[in-house]
Amino acid sequence: MEKKPWWKSKIALLGIVMGTIGLSDLSFGWLSGQGVSTEQIQAVQTALPNLADQIHDAVVGKNYFAIISAVGGYVTAIWRIWFTDKLIG
């Protein structure tokens, strides 16, 4: 049986795409809420103080999401390409 190239593996391509999305989110913040301003948080804090704390925690924790996405995606692709015995196809 002939081995196919790595770029024909759906798992490897999905890992690469997931890693790229995580890196672009880490760089630009387009996915994880870069658009929340301090004025918006202050407006919510006057109306609902508990909700403002949760929004602040979500905005501060956005880097963790991007890091986990990027590392997880690339590790999945690397694992599929080099460390599995099953033929790609």
N, C-alpha and C positions, 0 to 999 in steps of 0.2 A: 504494500500500500504506500502510496506516495504522500509525503508530508506537504501540506499547503503552507503558504507564507503566513506570518503572524498577523498581518493586517486583515486577514479574512476571519479572524476570531472575534465574535461579537463581545465576548467578555473582555478581551484586551482593549478593543475600541471603546467600550463603555467605560472602562477604567481610565483610559486616556482622556476621554471627554469629561468625566467627573473631576479628574485632577486639574484639567485646564479651567473648568468653571470655578473650582475652588481657588486657584491662583488668581484668576481675574477678579473674583469677589474680594480676595484679600488686597489686591492692588487698587481697585476702584470702588468697592463697596456698593455695587449696583444691585446686588441680590439681598443683602442683609440689612438694609435700612439706613443707609448713609444720609438720607434726606431728612432725618428727624433733627430739628434745631432745638436750641436751648429755650427759645421763646415758646415753642410748642409744648415742651416738657413743663415749663412754668405755668402755662395756661391750664394744662391738665392737673398739675399739682394743686392749684387753687380749688378746682372742682372735685377731684378724686385723688387724695394723697396716696392711697395704696396703689392705684393704677400707675401713677407717675413713677413710683419706685420700681415697679415691674418693667415699665418701658425703659427706664434708665439701665436696669440690669440687662435687658435684652440688647440694647445698643452697645453697652460695654462688652458683652460677651460675643459680639459678632465675629471677632477675630478667631475665636475658638472654632466656630462653625466652618469658617473658610480653611483653617489649618487642617482640621479633621477631614474635610472634603478633599483637599488637595493631596494630602499624604495617603489617605485611604484609596483614592482613585489610582494613584501611581503605583502603590504597593500591590493593588489588585492586578493591574496590567503586568507588572514585573513578575509577579507570582505565576500568572497564567502563561506568560511567554517562556520563562526560563525554568521554573520549578515544578512543572507538571509533566507527566509522561504521556498523557493522552494526546493523540494527534489533533492538530487544529483542522477543523473541516466540517 
